């Protein structure tokens, strides 16, 4: 990643709450064609998240601790906040002196944008301003949230207006937290009244996949190559071992899908 700064734009997408097993099964069945088209070798990488819920996971992500490969390490990280004794920063790691990735990229000339999704990005309470506060520009509205059937579409529409007003020579870091997978997600199935379960979770992923090409086209419309990082922040449970939700140490919570790749400019 060090060689890509500042020549490349950066798009970081977290598919909030997406389970690894669901992501793999949907791709194997051919139901997520956009992701299959863009992910290297057309498949997800299995990784472990640094935290079991959104707030903690994103703090780690922005410091450089993305989901960790499940194979024995150490594994050189894409980017890292500089600190003494780091054993996973290497010759290709983008190392910054700020406390977080948005601050480090801003120091290198990037405009940084946060498009929040779940409640930890809702500025209506002080807690919801912490993560967005890392960025030069942040946006959240109910149309981005967990009950909005086309939340990603609304986020793309907002990003379109941002891109239109930004000089093409200014590098851009866009962070998008996609809320569709998070409970409640039964509205992605019919008939109405279906309860949240793995089938509605999978249906939410299919909705997201149907919107991702629009997002990728938008970030490459500036005439600049774009590094894309896309992953889940944690999984979630639908009754396994008696658990519903996350913030517990369970295999389906800790194991997440991950990928990164470069999109060439249009």
FIKOLZA-1660 file (N, C-alpha, C; in steps of 0.1 Angstrom, whole numbers, plus 5000, padded with zeros to 4 digits):
% residues 266
   i   px   py   pz ch aa at
   1 5008 4988 5000  A  X  N
   1 5000 5000 5000  A  X CA
   1 5009 5013 5000  A  X  C
   2 5021 5012 5006  A  X  N
   2 5029 5023 5006  A  X CA
   2 5031 5029 4992  A  X  C
   3 5033 5021 4982  A  X  N
   3 5035 5026 4969  A  X CA
   3 5023 5032 4962  A  X  C
   4 5011 5030 4968  A  X  N
   4 4999 5035 4962  A  X CA
   4 4995 5049 4967  A  X  C
   5 5002 5054 4977  A  X  N
   5 4999 5067 4983  A  X CA
   5 5008 5077 4978  A  X  C
   6 5004 5088 4973  A  X  N
   6 4990 5093 4971  A  X CA
   6 4984 5091 4957  A  X  C
   7 4990 5083 4949  A  X  N
   7 4985 5082 4935  A  X CA
   7 4971 5075 4933  A  X  C
   8 4967 5067 4943  A  X  N
   8 4955 5060 4943  A  X CA
   8 4945 5066 4952  A  X  C
   9 4932 5066 4948  A  X  N
   9 4921 5068 4958  A  X CA
   9 4920 5056 4966  A  X  C
  10 4913 5057 4977  A  X  N
  10 4911 5046 4986  A  X CA
  10 4896 5045 4990  A  X  C
  11 4890 5033 4988  A  X  N
  11 4876 5030 4992  A  X CA
  11 4877 5019 5002  A  X  C
  12 4872 5021 5014  A  X  N
  12 4871 5011 5025  A  X CA
  12 4856 5009 5028  A  X  C
  13 4852 4997 5025  A  X  N
  13 4838 4993 5027  A  X CA
  13 4837 4982 5038  A  X  C
  14 4829 4985 5048  A  X  N
  14 4826 4974 5058  A  X CA
  14 4812 4970 5057  A  X  C
  15 4810 4957 5054  A  X  N
  15 4797 4951 5052  A  X CA
  15 4793 4947 5067  A  X  C
  16 4787 4956 5074  A  X  N
  16 4785 4954 5088  A  X CA
  16 4777 4941 5091  A  X  C
  17 4783 4933 5099  A  X  N
  17 4777 4921 5105  A  X CA
  17 4777 4909 5095  A  X  C
  18 4783 4910 5083  A  X  N
  18 4782 4899 5073  A  X CA
  18 4790 4887 5078  A  X  C
  19 4783 4876 5078  A  X  N
  19 4789 4863 5082  A  X CA
  19 4797 4857 5071  A  X  C
  20 4809 4851 5074  A  X  N
  20 4817 4845 5064  A  X CA
  20 4810 4833 5057  A  X  C
  21 4803 4825 5065  A  X  N
  21 4797 4813 5059  A  X CA
  21 4786 4817 5049  A  X  C
  22 4779 4827 5052  A  X  N
  22 4768 4832 5043  A  X CA
  22 4775 4838 5030  A  X  C
  23 4785 4846 5032  A  X  N
  23 4792 4852 5021  A  X CA
  23 4797 4842 5011  A  X  C
  24 4804 4831 5016  A  X  N
  24 4809 4821 5008  A  X CA
  24 4799 4813 5001  A  X  C
  25 4788 4809 5008  A  X  N
  25 4777 4801 5002  A  X CA
  25 4770 4809 4991  A  X  C
  26 4768 4822 4993  A  X  N
  26 4761 4830 4983  A  X CA
  26 4769 4831 4970  A  X  C
  27 4783 4833 4972  A  X  N
  27 4791 4834 4961  A  X CA
  27 4792 4820 4953  A  X  C
  28 4793 4809 4961  A  X  N
  28 4794 4796 4955  A  X CA
  28 4781 4793 4947  A  X  C
  29 4770 4799 4951  A  X  N
  29 4757 4796 4944  A  X CA
  29 4755 4806 4932  A  X  C
  30 4765 4815 4930  A  X  N
  30 4764 4825 4919  A  X CA
  30 4755 4836 4922  A  X  C
  31 4751 4839 4934  A  X  N
  31 4741 4849 4937  A  X CA
  31 4748 4863 4941  A  X  C
  32 4761 4864 4941  A  X  N
  32 4767 4877 4943  A  X CA
  32 4777 4879 4931  A  X  C
  33 4772 4881 4919  A  X  N
  33 4781 4882 4907  A  X CA
  33 4790 4894 4907  A  X  C
  34 4786 4905 4913  A  X  N
  34 4795 4917 4913  A  X CA
  34 4808 4914 4922  A  X  C
  35 4806 4909 4934  A  X  N
  35 4817 4905 4942  A  X CA
  35 4825 4894 4936  A  X  C
  36 4819 4884 4930  A  X  N
  36 4827 4874 4923  A  X CA
  36 4835 4879 4912  A  X  C
  37 4830 4889 4905  A  X  N
  37 4837 4895 4894  A  X CA
  37 4850 4903 4899  A  X  C
  38 4849 4909 4910  A  X  N
  38 4860 4918 4914  A  X CA
  38 4870 4912 4924  A  X  C
  39 4865 4903 4932  A  X  N
  39 4874 4897 4942  A  X CA
  39 4885 4889 4936  A  X  C
  40 4897 4889 4940  A  X  N
  40 4908 4881 4934  A  X CA
  40 4904 4866 4934  A  X  C
  41 4905 4860 4923  A  X  N
  41 4902 4846 4922  A  X CA
  41 4887 4843 4924  A  X  C
  42 4879 4854 4925  A  X  N
  42 4865 4852 4926  A  X CA
  42 4861 4846 4939  A  X  C
  43 4868 4849 4950  A  X  N
  43 4864 4843 4963  A  X CA
  43 4869 4852 4975  A  X  C
  44 4862 4850 4986  A  X  N
  44 4865 4857 4998  A  X CA
  44 4877 4850 5005  A  X  C
  45 4884 4859 5012  A  X  N
  45 4895 4853 5021  A  X CA
  45 4889 4852 5035  A  X  C
  46 4892 4841 5042  A  X  N
  46 4887 4839 5055  A  X CA
  46 4897 4845 5065  A  X  C
  47 4892 4854 5074  A  X  N
  47 4900 4861 5083  A  X CA
  47 4893 4862 5097  A  X  C
  48 4901 4866 5107  A  X  N
  48 4895 4868 5120  A  X CA
  48 4895 4883 5124  A  X  C
  49 4884 4888 5128  A  X  N
  49 4882 4902 5132  A  X CA
  49 4889 4905 5145  A  X  C
  50 4894 4917 5147  A  X  N
  50 4900 4921 5160  A  X CA
  50 4890 4924 5171  A  X  C
  51 4877 4924 5168  A  X  N
  51 4867 4927 5178  A  X CA
  51 4853 4921 5174  A  X  C
  52 4844 4919 5184  A  X  N
  52 4832 4913 5182  A  X CA
  52 4820 4922 5179  A  X  C
  53 4822 4935 5179  A  X  N
  53 4811 4944 5176  A  X CA
  53 4817 4957 5169  A  X  C
  54 4808 4964 5163  A  X  N
  54 4812 4975 5153  A  X CA
  54 4821 4985 5159  A  X  C
  55 4818 4991 5171  A  X  N
  55 4826 5002 5176  A  X CA
  55 4840 4998 5178  A  X  C
  56 4843 4987 5185  A  X  N
  56 4856 4983 5188  A  X CA
  56 4864 4978 5175  A  X  C
  57 4857 4971 5166  A  X  N
  57 4863 4967 5154  A  X CA
  57 4868 4978 5145  A  X  C
  58 4860 4989 5144  A  X  N
  58 4864 5000 5135  A  X CA
  58 4875 5008 5142  A  X  C
  59 4876 5009 5155  A  X  N
  59 4887 5016 5161  A  X CA
  59 4900 5008 5157  A  X  C
  60 4900 4995 5157  A  X  N
  60 4911 4987 5154  A  X CA
  60 4914 4989 5139  A  X  C
  61 4904 4988 5130  A  X  N
  61 4906 4990 5116  A  X CA
  61 4913 5003 5113  A  X  C
  62 4909 5014 5119  A  X  N
  62 4914 5027 5115  A  X CA
  62 4928 5029 5121  A  X  C
  63 4932 5021 5130  A  X  N
  63 4946 5021 5135  A  X CA
  63 4955 5012 5127  A  X  C
  64 4949 5004 5118  A  X  N
  64 4957 4996 5109  A  X CA
  64 4956 4981 5112  A  X  C
  65 4947 4977 5121  A  X  N
  65 4945 4963 5124  A  X CA
  65 4932 4958 5118  A  X  C
  66 4934 4955 5105  A  X  N
  66 4923 4949 5097  A  X CA
  66 4921 4934 5101  A  X  C
  67 4911 4928 5097  A  X  N
  67 4909 4914 5100  A  X CA
  67 4922 4906 5097  A  X  C
  68 4926 4897 5105  A  X  N
  68 4939 4890 5104  A  X CA
  68 4937 4877 5097  A  X  C
  69 4947 4874 5087  A  X  N
  69 4946 4861 5081  A  X CA
  69 4946 4849 5091  A  X  C
  70 4939 4839 5088  A  X  N
  70 4938 4828 5097  A  X CA
  70 4951 4819 5097  A  X  C
  71 4959 4820 5087  A  X  N
  71 4972 4812 5087  A  X CA
  71 4982 4818 5097  A  X  C
  72 4992 4810 5101  A  X  N
  72 5001 4815 5111  A  X CA
  72 5009 4827 5105  A  X  C
  73 5012 4837 5114  A  X  N
  73 5018 4849 5110  A  X CA
  73 5033 4849 5114  A  X  C
  74 5039 4861 5115  A  X  N
  74 5032 4874 5114  A  X CA
  74 5029 4878 5100  A  X  C
  75 5018 4886 5098  A  X  N
  75 5014 4891 5085  A  X CA
  75 5016 4906 5084  A  X  C
  76 5023 4910 5073  A  X  N
  76 5025 4924 5071  A  X CA
  76 5012 4931 5068  A  X  C
  77 5010 4942 5075  A  X  N
  77 4997 4949 5074  A  X CA
  77 4998 4959 5062  A  X  C
  78 4986 4962 5056  A  X  N
  78 4985 4972 5046  A  X CA
  78 4989 4986 5050  A  X  C
  79 4984 4990 5062  A  X  N
  79 4987 5003 5068  A  X CA
  79 4988 5002 5083  A  X  C
  80 4995 5011 5089  A  X  N
  80 4996 5011 5103  A  X CA
  80 5000 5024 5109  A  X  C
  81 4994 5027 5121  A  X  N
  81 4998 5039 5128  A  X CA
  81 5012 5036 5134  A  X  C
  82 5021 5045 5133  A  X  N
  82 5034 5043 5138  A  X CA
  82 5035 5041 5154  A  X  C
  83 5041 5031 5158  A  X  N
  83 5043 5029 5173  A  X CA
  83 5055 5020 5175  A  X  C
  84 5062 5022 5185  A  X  N
  84 5074 5014 5188  A  X CA
  84 5071 5000 5191  A  X  C
  85 5078 4991 5185  A  X  N
  85 5077 4977 5187  A  X CA
  85 5067 4970 5178  A  X  C
  86 5061 4976 5168  A  X  N
  86 5052 4970 5159  A  X CA
  86 5060 4959 5151  A  X  C
  87 5054 4947 5152  A  X  N
  87 5060 4935 5145  A  X CA
  87 5054 4932 5132  A  X  C
  88 5043 4939 5128  A  X  N
  88 5036 4936 5116  A  X CA
  88 5037 4948 5106  A  X  C
  89 5045 4957 5108  A  X  N
  89 5048 4968 5098  A  X CA
  89 5060 4964 5090  A  X  C
  90 5059 4965 5077  A  X  N
  90 5070 4960 5068  A  X CA
  90 5073 4970 5057  A  X  C
  91 5081 4966 5048  A  X  N
  91 5086 4975 5037  A  X CA
  91 5075 4980 5028  A  X  C
  92 5063 4973 5027  A  X  N
  92 5052 4977 5019  A  X CA
  92 5041 4984 5026  A  X  C
  93 5042 4984 5040  A  X  N
  93 5032 4990 5048  A  X CA
  93 5032 5005 5047  A  X  C
  94 5020 5011 5045  A  X  N
  94 5018 5025 5046  A  X CA
  94 5018 5029 5061  A  X  C
  95 5028 5035 5066  A  X  N
  95 5029 5039 5080  A  X CA
  95 5027 5053 5081  A  X  C
  96 5018 5057 5090  A  X  N
  96 5015 5071 5092  A  X CA
  96 5017 5075 5107  A  X  C
  97 5020 5088 5109  A  X  N
  97 5023 5093 5122  A  X CA
  97 5010 5098 5130  A  X  C
  98 4999 5098 5123  A  X  N
  98 4987 5102 5130  A  X CA
  98 4982 5090 5138  A  X  C
  99 4972 5092 5147  A  X  N
  99 4966 5081 5155  A  X CA
  99 4956 5072 5147  A  X  C
 100 4953 5076 5135  A  X  N
 100 4943 5069 5127  A  X CA
 100 4945 5071 5112  A  X  C
 101 4939 5062 5104  A  X  N
 101 4941 5062 5090  A  X CA
 101 4936 5075 5084  A  X  C
 102 4923 5080 5087  A  X  N
 102 4919 5092 5081  A  X CA
 102 4928 5104 5084  A  X  C
 103 4934 5105 5096  A  X  N
 103 4943 5115 5099  A  X CA
 103 4956 5114 5091  A  X  C
 104 4961 5102 5090  A  X  N
 104 4973 5099 5082  A  X CA
 104 4972 5103 5068  A  X  C
 105 4961 5099 5062  A  X  N
 105 4958 5102 5048  A  X CA
 105 4956 5117 5045  A  X  C
 106 4949 5123 5055  A  X  N
 106 4947 5138 5054  A  X CA
 106 4961 5145 5053  A  X  C
 107 4970 5140 5061  A  X  N
 107 4983 5147 5061  A  X CA
 107 4991 5145 5048  A  X  C
 108 4987 5135 5040  A  X  N
 108 4992 5132 5027  A  X CA
 108 4984 5138 5016  A  X  C
 109 4974 5147 5020  A  X  N
 109 4967 5154 5010  A  X CA
 109 4953 5149 5006  A  X  C
 110 4949 5138 5013  A  X  N
 110 4936 5132 5009  A  X CA
 110 4924 5140 5015  A  X  C
 111 4913 5140 5008  A  X  N
 111 4900 5144 5014  A  X CA
 111 4894 5132 5020  A  X  C
 112 4890 5132 5032  A  X  N
 112 4885 5120 5039  A  X CA
 112 4870 5121 5041  A  X  C
 113 4862 5111 5037  A  X  N
 113 4848 5111 5038  A  X CA
 113 4843 5098 5045  A  X  C
 114 4834 5100 5054  A  X  N
 114 4827 5089 5061  A  X CA
 114 4812 5089 5058  A  X  C
 115 4807 5078 5053  A  X  N
 115 4793 5076 5050  A  X CA
 115 4789 5065 5060  A  X  C
 116 4783 5068 5071  A  X  N
 116 4780 5059 5081  A  X CA
 116 4767 5051 5078  A  X  C
 117 4765 5040 5086  A  X  N
 117 4753 5032 5084  A  X CA
 117 4747 5028 5097  A  X  C
 118 4753 5020 5105  A  X  N
 118 4747 5015 5117  A  X CA
 118 4747 5026 5128  A  X  C
 119 4742 5024 5140  A  X  N
 119 4740 5034 5150  A  X CA
 119 4752 5040 5155  A  X  C
 120 4764 5033 5155  A  X  N
 120 4776 5039 5160  A  X CA
 120 4781 5051 5151  A  X  C
 121 4774 5053 5140  A  X  N
 121 4778 5064 5131  A  X CA
 121 4767 5075 5131  A  X  C
 122 4757 5073 5139  A  X  N
 122 4746 5083 5140  A  X CA
 122 4750 5094 5150  A  X  C
 123 4751 5106 5145  A  X  N
 123 4756 5117 5154  A  X CA
 123 4746 5122 5163  A  X  C
 124 4734 5116 5164  A  X  N
 124 4724 5121 5173  A  X CA
 124 4728 5119 5188  A  X  C
 125 4738 5111 5191  A  X  N
 125 4743 5109 5204  A  X CA
 125 4758 5111 5204  A  X  C
 126 4765 5116 5214  A  X  N
 126 4779 5118 5214  A  X CA
 126 4787 5106 5210  A  X  C
 127 4783 5094 5214  A  X  N
 127 4790 5082 5210  A  X CA
 127 4791 5080 5195  A  X  C
 128 4780 5084 5188  A  X  N
 128 4779 5083 5174  A  X CA
 128 4787 5093 5166  A  X  C
 129 4794 5102 5173  A  X  N
 129 4802 5112 5167  A  X CA
 129 4817 5108 5167  A  X  C
 130 4821 5098 5175  A  X  N
 130 4835 5095 5177  A  X CA
 130 4841 5090 5164  A  X  C
 131 4836 5080 5158  A  X  N
 131 4842 5074 5146  A  X CA
 131 4841 5084 5134  A  X  C
 132 4829 5090 5132  A  X  N
 132 4828 5100 5121  A  X CA
 132 4837 5112 5123  A  X  C
 133 4840 5115 5136  A  X  N
 133 4849 5127 5139  A  X CA
 133 4863 5125 5134  A  X  C
 134 4867 5113 5130  A  X  N
 134 4880 5111 5125  A  X CA
 134 4882 5117 5111  A  X  C
 135 4871 5120 5104  A  X  N
 135 4871 5123 5090  A  X CA
 135 4868 5138 5088  A  X  C
 136 4873 5143 5077  A  X  N
 136 4871 5158 5074  A  X CA
 136 4856 5160 5071  A  X  C
 137 4849 5150 5065  A  X  N
 137 4835 5152 5061  A  X CA
 137 4828 5139 5065  A  X  C
 138 4817 5139 5072  A  X  N
 138 4810 5127 5076  A  X CA
 138 4795 5130 5074  A  X  C
 139 4788 5119 5070  A  X  N
 139 4773 5120 5067  A  X CA
 139 4766 5108 5073  A  X  C
 140 4755 5110 5079  A  X  N
 140 4746 5099 5083  A  X CA
 140 4732 5105 5083  A  X  C
 141 4722 5097 5079  A  X  N
 141 4708 5100 5079  A  X CA
 141 4700 5087 5080  A  X  C
 142 4688 5088 5084  A  X  N
 142 4680 5076 5086  A  X CA
 142 4679 5067 5073  A  X  C
 143 4680 5074 5061  A  X  N
 143 4680 5066 5049  A  X CA
 143 4693 5058 5047  A  X  C
 144 4703 5059 5055  A  X  N
 144 4715 5051 5055  A  X CA
 144 4714 5039 5065  A  X  C
 145 4704 5040 5074  A  X  N
 145 4704 5031 5085  A  X CA
 145 4699 5017 5083  A  X  C
 146 4698 5010 5095  A  X  N
 146 4695 4995 5094  A  X CA
 146 4681 4992 5090  A  X  C
 147 4672 5002 5091  A  X  N
 147 4658 4999 5087  A  X CA
 147 4655 5004 5072  A  X  C
 148 4665 5010 5066  A  X  N
 148 4663 5015 5052  A  X CA
 148 4665 5005 5042  A  X  C
 149 4656 5001 5034  A  X  N
 149 4657 4990 5024  A  X CA
 149 4668 4993 5013  A  X  C
 150 4670 5006 5010  A  X  N
 150 4680 5009 5000  A  X CA
 150 4691 5019 5006  A  X  C
 151 4696 5015 5018  A  X  N
 151 4706 5023 5025  A  X CA
 151 4718 5026 5017  A  X  C
 152 4724 5015 5010  A  X  N
 152 4736 5017 5002  A  X CA
 152 4733 5026 4990  A  X  C
 153 4721 5025 4984  A  X  N
 153 4718 5034 4973  A  X CA
 153 4718 5048 4977  A  X  C
 154 4713 5051 4989  A  X  N
 154 4713 5065 4994  A  X CA
 154 4727 5070 4997  A  X  C
 155 4736 5061 5002  A  X  N
 155 4749 5065 5005  A  X CA
 155 4757 5068 4991  A  X  C
 156 4754 5060 4981  A  X  N
 156 4760 5062 4968  A  X CA
 156 4756 5075 4962  A  X  C
 157 4743 5078 4964  A  X  N
 157 4738 5091 4959  A  X CA
 157 4745 5103 4966  A  X  C
 158 4747 5102 4979  A  X  N
 158 4754 5112 4986  A  X CA
 158 4768 5113 4982  A  X  C
 159 4775 5102 4980  A  X  N
 159 4789 5102 4975  A  X CA
 159 4790 5108 4961  A  X  C
 160 4780 5106 4953  A  X  N
 160 4780 5112 4939  A  X CA
 160 4781 5127 4940  A  X  C
 161 4774 5133 4949  A  X  N
 161 4774 5148 4951  A  X CA
 161 4787 5152 4956  A  X  C
 162 4794 5145 4965  A  X  N
 162 4807 5148 4970  A  X CA
 162 4817 5148 4959  A  X  C
 163 4817 5137 4951  A  X  N
 163 4827 5135 4941  A  X CA
 163 4826 5146 4930  A  X  C
 164 4813 5150 4928  A  X  N
 164 4811 5161 4918  A  X CA
 164 4817 5174 4922  A  X  C
 165 4819 5176 4935  A  X  N
 165 4824 5189 4939  A  X CA
 165 4839 5188 4943  A  X  C
 166 4846 5177 4941  A  X  N
 166 4860 5175 4945  A  X CA
 166 4869 5176 4932  A  X  C
 167 4879 5184 4933  A  X  N
 167 4888 5184 4921  A  X CA
 167 4894 5170 4919  A  X  C
 168 4895 5166 4906  A  X  N
 168 4900 5153 4903  A  X CA
 168 4914 5151 4907  A  X  C
 169 4922 5161 4909  A  X  N
 169 4936 5160 4913  A  X CA
 169 4937 5157 4928  A  X  C
 170 4926 5159 4936  A  X  N
 170 4927 5157 4950  A  X CA
 170 4924 5143 4953  A  X  C
 171 4934 5135 4960  A  X  N
 171 4931 5121 4963  A  X CA
 171 4919 5121 4973  A  X  C
 172 4912 5110 4972  A  X  N
 172 4900 5108 4980  A  X CA
 172 4900 5095 4988  A  X  C
 173 4897 5096 5001  A  X  N
 173 4895 5084 5009  A  X CA
 173 4881 5083 5013  A  X  C
 174 4873 5073 5008  A  X  N
 174 4859 5071 5011  A  X CA
 174 4858 5059 5020  A  X  C
 175 4851 5061 5031  A  X  N
 175 4847 5050 5040  A  X CA
 175 4832 5048 5040  A  X  C
 176 4827 5036 5037  A  X  N
 176 4813 5033 5037  A  X CA
 176 4810 5022 5046  A  X  C
 177 4802 5024 5056  A  X  N
 177 4797 5014 5065  A  X CA
 177 4783 5010 5060  A  X  C
 178 4782 4998 5055  A  X  N
 178 4769 4993 5049  A  X CA
 178 4761 4986 5060  A  X  C
 179 4749 4991 5062  A  X  N
 179 4741 4986 5073  A  X CA
 179 4731 4974 5070  A  X  C
 180 4730 4971 5057  A  X  N
 180 4719 4962 5052  A  X CA
 180 4719 4948 5059  A  X  C
 181 4731 4943 5062  A  X  N
 181 4732 4929 5068  A  X CA
 181 4728 4929 5082  A  X  C
 182 4729 4940 5089  A  X  N
 182 4726 4941 5103  A  X CA
 182 4711 4939 5106  A  X  C
 183 4708 4932 5117  A  X  N
 183 4694 4931 5121  A  X CA
 183 4688 4945 5123  A  X  C
 184 4676 4948 5119  A  X  N
 184 4666 4939 5112  A  X CA
 184 4669 4938 5097  A  X  C
 185 4668 4926 5092  A  X  N
 185 4670 4925 5077  A  X CA
 185 4659 4917 5070  A  X  C
 186 4648 4914 5078  A  X  N
 186 4638 4906 5072  A  X CA
 186 4631 4913 5060  A  X  C
 187 4633 4926 5059  A  X  N
 187 4626 4934 5048  A  X CA
 187 4632 4931 5034  A  X  C
 188 4643 4923 5034  A  X  N
 188 4648 4919 5021  A  X CA
 188 4642 4906 5016  A  X  C
 189 4632 4900 5023  A  X  N
 189 4625 4889 5019  A  X CA
 189 4610 4892 5019  A  X  C
 190 4602 4885 5011  A  X  N
 190 4588 4886 5011  A  X CA
 190 4582 4872 5013  A  X  C
 191 4571 4870 5020  A  X  N
 191 4562 4881 5023  A  X CA
 191 4566 4888 5036  A  X  C
 192 4560 4900 5038  A  X  N
 192 4563 4908 5050  A  X CA
 192 4560 4899 5062  A  X  C
 193 4568 4902 5073  A  X  N
 193 4566 4895 5085  A  X CA
 193 4576 4884 5088  A  X  C
 194 4584 4881 5077  A  X  N
 194 4594 4871 5079  A  X CA
 194 4604 4876 5090  A  X  C
 195 4608 4867 5099  A  X  N
 195 4617 4871 5109  A  X CA
 195 4632 4870 5105  A  X  C
 196 4641 4877 5112  A  X  N
 196 4655 4877 5108  A  X CA
 196 4660 4863 5110  A  X  C
 197 4668 4859 5100  A  X  N
 197 4675 4846 5101  A  X CA
 197 4685 4846 5090  A  X  C
 198 4691 4834 5088  A  X  N
 198 4702 4833 5078  A  X CA
 198 4697 4836 5064  A  X  C
 199 4685 4833 5061  A  X  N
 199 4679 4835 5047  A  X CA
 199 4678 4850 5045  A  X  C
 200 4673 4857 5055  A  X  N
 200 4672 4872 5052  A  X CA
 200 4685 4879 5052  A  X  C
 201 4695 4873 5060  A  X  N
 201 4708 4878 5060  A  X CA
 201 4714 4877 5046  A  X  C
 202 4712 4865 5040  A  X  N
 202 4717 4862 5026  A  X CA
 202 4710 4871 5016  A  X  C
 203 4697 4874 5018  A  X  N
 203 4690 4882 5009  A  X CA
 203 4695 4897 5010  A  X  C
 204 4699 4901 5022  A  X  N
 204 4705 4914 5023  A  X CA
 204 4718 4915 5016  A  X  C
 205 4726 4905 5016  A  X  N
 205 4739 4905 5009  A  X CA
 205 4736 4905 4994  A  X  C
 206 4726 4899 4989  A  X  N
 206 4723 4899 4975  A  X CA
 206 4719 4914 4971  A  X  C
 207 4711 4920 4979  A  X  N
 207 4708 4934 4977  A  X CA
 207 4721 4943 4976  A  X  C
 208 4730 4941 4985  A  X  N
 208 4742 4949 4985  A  X CA
 208 4750 4946 4972  A  X  C
 209 4751 4933 4969  A  X  N
 209 4759 4930 4956  A  X CA
 209 4753 4937 4944  A  X  C
 210 4740 4938 4944  A  X  N
 210 4733 4945 4933  A  X CA
 210 4736 4960 4932  A  X  C
 211 4741 4966 4943  A  X  N
 211 4744 4980 4943  A  X CA
 211 4759 4983 4942  A  X  C
 212 4767 4973 4944  A  X  N
 212 4782 4976 4945  A  X CA
 212 4788 4981 4932  A  X  C
 213 4783 4976 4921  A  X  N
 213 4788 4980 4908  A  X CA
 213 4787 4995 4906  A  X  C
 214 4775 5001 4911  A  X  N
 214 4773 5015 4911  A  X CA
 214 4784 5023 4919  A  X  C
 215 4787 5017 4931  A  X  N
 215 4797 5023 4939  A  X CA
 215 4811 5023 4933  A  X  C
 216 4814 5011 4927  A  X  N
 216 4827 5010 4921  A  X CA
 216 4829 5019 4909  A  X  C
 217 4818 5020 4901  A  X  N
 217 4818 5029 4889  A  X CA
 217 4820 5043 4894  A  X  C
 218 4814 5047 4905  A  X  N
 218 4815 5061 4909  A  X CA
 218 4829 5064 4914  A  X  C
 219 4835 5055 4922  A  X  N
 219 4849 5059 4927  A  X CA
 219 4859 5058 4916  A  X  C
 220 4857 5052 4905  A  X  N
 220 4866 5051 4894  A  X CA
 220 4863 5062 4883  A  X  C
 221 4852 5070 4885  A  X  N
 221 4849 5080 4875  A  X CA
 221 4857 5092 4876  A  X  C
 222 4866 5093 4886  A  X  N
 222 4874 5105 4888  A  X CA
 222 4887 5104 4880  A  X  C
 223 4889 5093 4872  A  X  N
 223 4901 5092 4864  A  X CA
 223 4913 5087 4872  A  X  C
 224 4911 5082 4884  A  X  N
 224 4922 5078 4893  A  X CA
 224 4920 5063 4896  A  X  C
 225 4931 5055 4897  A  X  N
 225 4929 5041 4902  A  X CA
 225 4925 5042 4917  A  X  C
 226 4918 5031 4921  A  X  N
 226 4913 5031 4935  A  X CA
 226 4916 5018 4941  A  X  C
 227 4922 5018 4953  A  X  N
 227 4924 5006 4961  A  X CA
 227 4911 5004 4969  A  X  C
 228 4905 4992 4968  A  X  N
 228 4893 4989 4975  A  X CA
 228 4896 4978 4986  A  X  C
 229 4892 4981 4998  A  X  N
 229 4893 4972 5009  A  X CA
 229 4878 4969 5013  A  X  C
 230 4874 4957 5013  A  X  N
 230 4860 4953 5016  A  X CA
 230 4860 4941 5025  A  X  C
 231 4853 4942 5036  A  X  N
 231 4853 4932 5046  A  X CA
 231 4841 4933 5055  A  X  C
 232 4839 4923 5063  A  X  N
 232 4829 4925 5075  A  X CA
 232 4837 4929 5087  A  X  C
 233 4830 4936 5096  A  X  N
 233 4836 4939 5109  A  X CA
 233 4834 4928 5119  A  X  C
 234 4824 4920 5118  A  X  N
 234 4821 4909 5127  A  X CA
 234 4810 4901 5121  A  X  C
 235 4807 4889 5125  A  X  N
 235 4795 4882 5122  A  X CA
 235 4784 4884 5132  A  X  C
 236 4774 4876 5131  A  X  N
 236 4763 4877 5140  A  X CA
 236 4756 4863 5141  A  X  C
 237 4748 4862 5151  A  X  N
 237 4742 4849 5154  A  X CA
 237 4727 4849 5154  A  X  C
 238 4721 4838 5149  A  X  N
 238 4706 4837 5148  A  X CA
 238 4701 4825 5156  A  X  C
 239 4706 4824 5168  A  X  N
 239 4701 4813 5176  A  X CA
 239 4712 4802 5179  A  X  C
 240 4723 4803 5172  A  X  N
 240 4733 4793 5174  A  X CA
 240 4738 4793 5188  A  X  C
 241 4738 4781 5194  A  X  N
 241 4742 4779 5208  A  X CA
 241 4734 4788 5218  A  X  C
 242 4722 4792 5214  A  X  N
 242 4714 4800 5222  A  X CA
 242 4716 4815 5221  A  X  C
 243 4725 4819 5212  A  X  N
 243 4729 4833 5211  A  X CA
 243 4721 4840 5199  A  X  C
 244 4717 4852 5201  A  X  N
 244 4712 4861 5190  A  X CA
 244 4720 4874 5191  A  X  C
 245 4725 4878 5179  A  X  N
 245 4733 4890 5178  A  X CA
 245 4748 4887 5179  A  X  C
 246 4756 4896 5184  A  X  N
 246 4770 4895 5185  A  X CA
 246 4776 4900 5198  A  X  C
 247 4788 4904 5198  A  X  N
 247 4795 4909 5210  A  X CA
 247 4797 4897 5220  A  X  C
 248 4799 4885 5214  A  X  N
 248 4803 4873 5221  A  X CA
 248 4814 4866 5213  A  X  C
 249 4821 4858 5220  A  X  N
 249 4833 4850 5214  A  X CA
 249 4828 4837 5208  A  X  C
 250 4823 4838 5196  A  X  N
 250 4817 4827 5189  A  X CA
 250 4823 4826 5175  A  X  C
 251 4826 4814 5170  A  X  N
 251 4832 4813 5157  A  X CA
 251 4825 4821 5146  A  X  C
 252 4812 4821 5146  A  X  N
 252 4804 4828 5136  A  X CA
 252 4805 4843 5137  A  X  C
 253 4810 4848 5148  A  X  N
 253 4812 4862 5151  A  X CA
 253 4826 4866 5147  A  X  C
 254 4836 4858 5151  A  X  N
 254 4850 4861 5149  A  X CA
 254 4855 4859 5135  A  X  C
 255 4849 4850 5127  A  X  N
 255 4853 4847 5114  A  X CA
 255 4846 4855 5104  A  X  C
 256 4854 4863 5096  A  X  N
 256 4847 4873 5087  A  X CA
 256 4853 4871 5073  A  X  C
 257 4846 4876 5062  A  X  N
 257 4851 4876 5049  A  X CA
 257 4859 4889 5047  A  X  C
 258 4869 4888 5038  A  X  N
 258 4878 4900 5036  A  X CA
 258 4883 4899 5022  A  X  C
 259 4886 4911 5016  A  X  N
 259 4893 4911 5003  A  X CA
 259 4898 4925 5001  A  X  C
 260 4909 4927 4992  A  X  N
 260 4913 4940 4987  A  X CA
 260 4918 4938 4973  A  X  C
 261 4916 4949 4965  A  X  N
 261 4919 4948 4951  A  X CA
 261 4920 4962 4946  A  X  C
 262 4926 4964 4934  A  X  N
 262 4927 4977 4928  A  X CA
 262 4917 4978 4916  A  X  C
 263 4909 4989 4915  A  X  N
 263 4901 4992 4904  A  X CA
 263 4908 5002 4895  A  X  C
 264 4908 4999 4882  A  X  N
 264 4915 5009 4873  A  X CA
 264 4905 5020 4870  A  X  C
 265 4909 5032 4867  A  X  N
 265 4900 5043 4864  A  X CA
 265 4892 5041 4851  A  X  C
 266 4880 5047 4851  A  X  N
 266 4872 5047 4839  A  X CA
 266 4877 5059 4831  A  X  C
% end
